[in-house]
Amino acid sequence: MTTRRAERRFSDLQRRLQLSRESLQVLDEQIAVWSEAFDDARIRSLVGETPQLQRDFTELSRQLDVATRERLRRQQEVDALYAERDEFLRNWAPEELT
């Protein structure tokens, strides 16, 4: 692999990794907000015992579940990109050094 091509590949890996980490961070912030709203809705549904409050709680529960699964998927994506980058760096020897 030429040095220029390797540098482009490394830059692309770094860019994808940065975007994935940022995406994961945004999702973490959303989950924190939804968790707080979920706790509030749970208490309201228990105290209020109205169908609307129960629906709100159920909807927030679904959203939080979906977001948590998506967070796991994104974390796996970040981990895979780290592994790909590390493997690339282990195997790459710049032409100037060989």
JOZIQUI-V156221 format. One line per field, one symbol per residue. ss: DSSP state (a for helix, b for strand, c for the rest). A space follows every 50 residues. Layout:
BEGIN
ss->???
END
This chain:
BEGIN
ss->ccaaaaaaaaaaaaaaaaaaaaaaaaaaaaaaaaaaaaaaaaaaaaaacc aaaaaaaaaaaaaaaaaaaaaaaaaaaaaaaaaaaaaaaaaccccccc
END
